[in-house]
């Protein structure tokens, strides 16, 4: 049986002594896509930081590959999960290849430079995402969607079984948004575990195997998309009256109730 790559049990999260949400239980295995939904300020970012080991839990446990998160070294953690932030303009003019090679840091010794194997892995990650031709391009001079794919390639180069993605389609236009979402779907098919946050419940309904809805200081819903991304739950969480409708193509979309 496949072990979970990430789990939380009885988790309370917060900062500066303030609890943001409590009683969180979740699991992610290979091939799972867990989507985090919730209104602004509900605790999605705080949960992300706690799962990544950047914030200590107030209570409860986080496990990575069945080991307590706190028992892992930074290098072990980097080999277990990779973080994909939102695409943004960077301070320094890295090439796309240099950016992706940063994902190999956990596999290098102190003061070691990337070797042949690291370059091969970086090029393979770029090719897997269909952007091998961008290797020598300046990362700040490509589109937002291409830059987001570069950050995914950097995560793939880490050779970690889990990718944690913070609103990967935020601020992207339609074409780039669809491009990134297609890659998330491909990662699921390649047996990666994926955790991603979004403000778009349609994305959760389309891509997720499990949805965690955070609101009111707790998990307001947790389970399969058809059980969690529903009109009543979304209406209660977001304070608006919506319905989930099935289109002629068979997809489900969230729409206001008129």
N, C-alpha and C positions, 0 to 999 in steps of 0.2 A: 504494500500500500504506500502511496506517495506521501511523504511527510510534508507537513506544512512548512512553507518557507517564511511565514510571518504569522504571529498570533498575538492576541491581547486578551487578557482575562481580568475582569473586575477592575478595569483601568479607569483611574481618575486623572484628568489632565488639567493643567493650569500653569500659572507663573506668579511670582512675587507673592506666594501664599494664597492666591485666589484660585478657587476651583472653577474651571470653565465648563467642564462636562464630566460626568461620572457614570460608573456602571457600564463601561464599554467592553463588549466581548466581540471579537471578530477573528477570522482566520483567512489566510490566503495560501493556496497551494499552486504548484505549477499548472499553467493552463487556465488559472482563474484571473478574472478582471474584476477587481473591487472598485466601485465608484463611490466617492464621498460627495454627498449632496447636502446642502443646508444654506440658510440665509447668512448674510454677512454678519460676522461677529459670533457665529454659533460655535466655533472652535475647530473648524477644518484645518487651519494653518497650525494651531496649537497641537492638534492630533498628529499632523505630519511631522512636526518637530520632535514630538515624543517618540514616534515610531522610528525616526531616524537617529535617535539618541542624542539630539541636540538639547532637549529639555528632559529633566528627570520626571518620572511619574509621581504624582502625589500619592497614589495608592495603586495596587494591582501590579500586574506583570506584563512585560512585552517579551516575547520569545522570537528568536531568529533561528530557523533550522532546528527547533526544539531546544535551543540553548538560551538561557537568560540573556537579554540584550546587554546588561551591564557586565557580563563576563567576557564579552568579545573585545579584542583589541581593535584599534581603528582600522588596521590593515585587514583583520578578519571581517569586520563589518563591511568594509569596502568591497570585499570579495563575495559578500552575501547579498547586498542590495546596492543599487545604483540610483542616484537622484537625478531627475530631469527637471530643472527649473524652467520658468517661463523664459522664452527667448527675449533677449534685450541687447542693446548696443553695449559693446565691451569697451573698457578703458584702453586696452592695448590692441594693436593690429595683428592678431594671430592669423595664420593661415588655417583653413579648415582642417588640414591634416594635423597641425600642431594642437589644435583644440581637441581633436579626437584622441590624440596620443596622451593627453592628460588623463584619460580614463585608465591608462596602464600603470599609473603611479603606484597603486597597491601591489603590483607584481614586480616592482623594481627594488633593488637594494638601496641603502643610503648612498647618495651622491652618484647613483648609476644613471646613465643616459639610456633612452629607449634603444633597443637593439633590433635585429632583423625580425625576430618573432613579434615584437611589439608593432613594428611598422606593418607587417603582414596582417596582424589582427585589426589594426586601424583601417587599412585599406579594405579588408573584408567587411568590416562594419559599414563603411561608406557604400560599398557595392551592394550590400544586402538592402540598403535603404534607397538604392537607385540614384545616388548622388556622387558616385565615384569621380565624375568629371569635375567636381568642385574641390578636389583635394588641395590644389594650389591656389585657390581663390582666397581673398581676404574675407574673414568671417563677418566683418562689419559691412561688406559691400554686396551681400547677397540678400534675398528676400527674407522676410520674417519667418515664413514657412520653411524655407531651406535652412535657416539658422536653427529652427526648432528641431528639424531632422538631424542637424549636426550634433545637437545636444543629446538626441536619442542615440546617435552613433557613438558618441563618447561613452554613454552608459553601457551600450552593448560591448564596447571594447574592454570594459571592466570584467567581462565574463561572470557577472553576477546573475543568479537565477531570478531575482526580483527587481523590477523597475518601479520607482515611486515618482509619479509625474504630477507636478503642481500646475493645474489648469493649463494643460499643454496647448490648448487652442485659443487662449486669451489673446485678444488684440490682433488676431489673424483674420485676413479676408476669407471669403467663402472658398476660393480655390485652395489656398494653403490650409485652411481648416480641414477640408475634406481629405487633403493629402496626409495630414498628420493622423487623422482618425483611421484612415486606411492602414497606416503603419501599426497603430495600436491593435487593430484587428489581426494583422499579420503576426505580431508578437504573441498574441494569444494562441494562434495556430502553431507557432514554433515552441510552445510549451513553456514560455516565460510566465511568471506571476507578475501581474501589473496592478498597482494601486494608482488611481488618478482621481483628482478632484475637478469638479466642473460646476458651473452655474446653470448648465443646460440639461434639464432632465431628459430631453430627447436623446442626448448622447448616452446617458445612463441606460435608457431603455434599449438603445440600439447595440451597445457594446458590452455592457457589464454582464457577468455571471451572477454577481451579488452586488446589492446596493446598500450602503449605510447612510441613513438620513439623520443628520445631527441637528437637533433643535431643542431649545428649552433646557439646556444643560444635561442632555441625555441622548441616547440613540432613540429617536422617535420611530424609526422603522429599520429593520435589517432583514434582508432575505432576497429572493429572486426579484428581478425587475418587475415582473407582472404583478407581484404582491406588494411592492413598495412604491413604485412610480405610478400611483393611482390618483385620480381626481380628489377623493376625500383626503388622502394623506398630504398631497401637495397643497391643497387649499388650506388645511390646518397649519402647515408648517410656514407657508409664505404669506398667509393672510389675504389671499386672493381667491376668487371663485373660478376654478378651472376644471376642465374635463380632459380625459385622455381618449382621443379618437383614433380609430383605425382607418387608414387611407385605402384607396383602391389598390395600391401596390402591396398592401399587407403590413406596412409600417405603422407605428403608433406615434402620434404627436400630441403634445400638450397644447391646448387652446383655451382661451378665456370662455367662460360660460356666458353667453349673451341671452 
